[in-house]
Amino acid sequence: MPLIDSPPDALARIYARSLLELAEAAGGRAQVESVQSELEDILEMGRSDARFGEFLSSRVINAAERAASIERIFRGRITDVTLRFLLVVNRKGRTPHLPAISAAYDAMVQEKFGRIEVDVFTAEPLQGDELRAMRERLGAALKREVVMYPYTDASMIGGVKFRIGDSLIDASIATRLRQLRDQIEREGTARLRGRLGDAIND
């Protein structure tokens, strides 16, 4: 079965909290962020490589065999904290829960260090000055350190969309046009023309 992203549940938060405490005790913020990055890299491997994703998520693979493979694959390539954690999760039969654990860990790290991750979608790539200005405005509005991930969406006419966690804030031109179309369908063109006429006469 493939590795499936799932929202954090109570069990994932327990594992994530334990990992956060271990990482912080081992090396403070730098270690905490290294573990965060390593978990993300491991999950990305699982998403992009079907065989590795199956290796992590399968309940058929013997825990001892998987532990030996984890050692062989990751020993010397990731921090000891992350490696030991993977082995514990494997021993408990929780490797299919890694996406949820990683998501919980990521949320705890962001909360701990006052950070928030924002995906930004625009029709054209943002340049350095534009990125900095947008990051500063978002930071001021959210009162958090903003970590931005810019994406280009060719389907957009213009404007911008933000994804913060599970929330999508859509200020794109396409969405505004769709909202205008929906309003016309709801209220009728005559009523809308009347409003426009009043606005012009004013």
Buried (B, 14 or more C-beta within 10 A) or exposed (E): EEBEEBEBEEBBBEBBEBBBEBBBEBBEEEBBBBBBEBBEEBBEBBBEEEEBBBBBBBEEBEBEEBBEBBEEBBEEEBBEBBBEBBBBBBEEEBBBBBBBBBBBBBBBBBEEEEBBBBBBBBBEEBEEEBBEEBBEEBBEEEEBEBEBEBEEBEEBEEBBBBBBEEEEEBEBEBBBEEEEEEEEEEEEEEEBEEEEEEEEEE
